[in-house]
């Protein structure tokens, strides 16, 4: 990381952001809820309306110290404030400049920081940089279009600047969601590297969006198939109910015998399923005879009938050994 310019630090009121990174040249709405952040906004408005905002490393930290914050943030201008009934504030800010905070003061329930400018490293608008801005613009439009975002507004913002640094910040702010990625780009001082990083992150967003579209398509297809199958089953059920009014006498007789049988519930469920299949199968089809024979066989089993004869395996073994020689496997079976 390049050292900031050797200039005097500027003491500014500051706000630690949770889950947000603000870029120069972009307008962002921020919800301010913590007391020291609210105080910082109010005192900044009384001074020059300028504020230093910097992202937290861990959004769960309620009162972050210097070690909980990234070093690089953004100097912003407060454009509008909307107070809410619960005492919180929603502010509209416009990013002005990257800055590095060196010292943090947390006194009197207000956060202040000494900040230094963190300007871009000198660069020339080479053909490679110009080509990179065009690639980034195309990717940003693709990503925002896939997200159903305001593509016209993005195009207007990108076409309204010829500065590669500003264009990069605007594009990243619009299409890159991951805080870590946004912070990396904010901290990158070299515009050519910043453009390369932005292109990489935007390309990842394009790939992720394509994968998400494929997954959503499969989900919709599965849901459509499930709905289609459901309607078919309902139609078949209604048709079957109509057909049952004039059901074949043999099938009706089998159904009565199944109902009167003392077979277990799991067996009855299996037989009734086979009965439904038999009712749907043409009488001349081979499957019809197979199903009918199966049902007849199950019905002929003595469900609920028990023999009180004592079964003695040891005695049976002695009888077998006395009457038959050898045949060990048969006897074991």
N, C-alpha and C positions, 0 to 999 in steps of 0.2 A: 504494500500500500504506500503510495507516495505521500510524503509529508505535506501538510497543508501550507498555505502561504505564511510567511513570517510577518503577521500583522497582529495588532492588538485584538484580544478576544472581546467579543460583544456579549454583555450580560443580558440574557433574554428570559422572559417567562416561558415555561416549557410544559408540554403535556406528553406523558408516556402513552403510546397507543397499543391497544390489544387487538391483534389480528389485522392490522392495517399498516400499509406503507404508502406515504404520499410522495409523488414525483414532482419535480419542478415542471411548470407549464401545464399542470392539470388542476382541475377544480374538483374537490371532494367534499362530501358531507360527513361530518364526524359527530358521533354521539358522545357527549361529555357527561360523566356521572359521578366521578370521584371528587370529593370536596376540594382537594388541593388543585385538581385540574380545572374545576369550575372557577376557583379563585384566580388561577393563572390566566384564564381566558378573560375574566372581568378586568383584571389589572392591565392586561395587554391592551384591551380596548381603551382604557383610560390613557395609555401611553402613546403607542403608535400603531396599534392594531396588528403588530407583527408578533409571531409566535414560533417557537421551535418545537417541532413534533418529531418523536423518535419511537421506533417500535420496540416492544418488549420481546425478549427471547422466549419467555414462558408466559402465556396469557393468564395463567392461574395465579400468578403473584399479584397480590392486592396492592402492596406498597413497594414497588421496585426500587432497588438501589442502583448505583452505577454499574455494578456487575450484572444486573438483570436486564440491562439495556444494550442495544447495538450502539456502536460508536458514531455511526453516520446516520443523520436524519435530514430533515428538510426545514428550511425557514419558510413560513407561509404567511400570507396576508389574510386576515379575517374579513370576509366580505359581508357576512350576514349571520345573525344570531336569532334563533327561535327558542324561547324558553318553554318548558313543558310544565304542566301542573304539579308534577312530582319533584320539581326543583332542578331537574337535569336540563342540559342545554343541547341543542342541535345547531352546529355551526357549519357554515359553508366557507371553506378556505381555498386559496389558490396558491399552489407551490411556486416558490420564487427561486430558491437556490439550495444546493446541497451544502451541508455544514457538518462539522465534527465538534462534538462537545468534549471539553477537557475537564471541566469541574462541575459538580452538581451541588446545589444548595437546597435543602429542604427545611425551611424555617417558616414559622408563622402560618402553617397550613397552606403554603404556596410553593410551587416548584420553580426554581430558577437554575439556569445553566450558562456557563461561559462557553461560547461557540466560536469556531473559526470557519471561514469559508473553505469549501472543499471543491474547487473548480476542476473542470475537465483539463486533462493534460493537453498541451498544444497539439493540434492536428490539422491536416489539410484535407479538403474534400476530394480525395483521390477517386478515380473511376471505380475502384474496388468498394470504397465506402458508399458511393452513390448506388452501385449495384446492390449492395447489402440493404440499403434503405428500401429499394424497390421490392426485394424479396420479402423483407419484413412486412412491408405494407400489404402485399398480396396474402401472406400468411395470416396477418391480423384480421383482414377482411373475411377470410375463409372461416377463421375461428369464431368471430363475432356473428357471422351469418348462421353458422351451425347452432349457436346459442340463442338465435332469434333476438340478438341485440340490435341496437340502433346503428346499423351499418352506414347510413347516410351521414349521421353526425360524426362517426369516426373518419369517414372519407374526407369530410369537410375539414376536420381538424388536421389530418395528415397532409392534405393538399395545401393547407394554409401556412405551412412552414417549409422552408428549405434547409433548416438547420438539422443535420443528422442527429445531433444529441437530443434536441427537443422532440424530433420525430420518434426516436427510439423510446423516450420516456412516455410519450403519449400512447404509443402502440402497446407497450408493456402494461401500462396502467389499465388499458381496455381489455386485454385478453389473457394476461397471466394472473392466475388466482393464488398460487402457492406463495405464502409469505416469505419463505426462505429464498425462493427464486427472485422475487421482487427485491428483497434486501440485497442479494448478490449483485443485481444490476445497479441498484442505487449506489452501492459502494465502489463499483468499477469506474475508475477515473479515465481510462482510455476509451475513446468513443468507438474505435474499430473493434476492440474486444467486447465492448458493451453490445454492439450490434450483433456480433457472432453469438454471444450468450442469449440475446433476445430471440434470434432466429431459431436457436436450438430449443428454447423453451416453447416458442410458438409452434414449432414443428411437433413437439411432444403433445401439445394441446390438440393439434390436428389429428394425430394418430389416436389419441385417447377418445376424441369425439367420434372418429370412424368406428372404433371398437365399441363405444357405447351405442352407436346407431345399430351395429350388428346385433348386439345383445338385446336391445329393445325390439328389433325386428323379430328375433327368435321368440321373445316373450309374447309379442302380439300374435305371431303365427300359432304358438302353442295355445294361447287363449282362444283364438278363433277356432282352432281345431277342437278344443274342449267344448266350446259352445256349440259347434256343429254336431259333435258326437252326442251332446246332451239333447239337442232338439231331435236328432234321429232316434235316440232311445225313447224319448217321450212319444214320438210318432209310432214307434213299434209297440210301445205299451198300450197306446190307445187302440191301435189296430188289433193287438192281441186280445184286448178286452172285448172288442166287437166280435172277433172270431170265436171267442170262448162261449158266446151265446149259442152257437151251433157247433160246439166242439164234438169231435169224433166220439162215438159211444165207447170205443175201446179205451181211448185216452181218458175219458170221463170216469170210466170204471177203475182204471189204474189210479187216478187222482183220489177217488174215494177210498181205495184200499190203502194208499199212502197215508191219508188222513186218519184212518182207523188204526193203523199200525202203531205199535209201541216202540218203534225204533228211536234211538237217541236223536237229539236235535241236530247234531252235526251231520248225521247220516241223512236225516229227513231233508236238510238243506241241500245236500248233494243230489238226492233223488229228485227233489222238486226242480232243481236246475236242469236235470236230465229230462224231466217231463216237459219243461218249456222248450228244450231243444227238439224233442220228439214232435211237439205240436207244430213247430215251425218247419219240420222236415217233410218233404213229400213222401207219401206212403210207399211209393215204388222205389224210393232211394235205398241203397244198401245200408246207409247210416240209420235208417228208421228201424230196421230189424235189429241192429246192434244195440241201439238205445232201449228198445222194448225188451230184449232179452236181458239186458243189464238190470232194468227196473224189476222185471219178473223175478230174477234171481235174488235181488235184495229183499223183495217182499216175501219170498218163500223162507227166508231165514227165520228161526224161531225167536223173534225179538220178545223179550219179557218172559220167556218160558225157561225155567231153570230145573235141572235134574238134581235130585237130592242124593244121588249115588255118590258115595265117598270116593274120591280120586286119591289113590295111594301110589305114588311113583315107585317107591321102593318095592312094593308088592308086585307091581307090573313088571319091574325088572326081573324079579325072581321067576315069574311065570315065563317070561321070554327066554331066560337062560335055561330053564328046565325043558322047554318045548323045542328050542331051536339052538343049533350049534353055530358058532361063528356069527357072521353078518353084523360085525360090530358097528359099522356106520349106520346100517338100517336101524338097529336097536337104539343107538344114540339119538337118531332123528325122531 
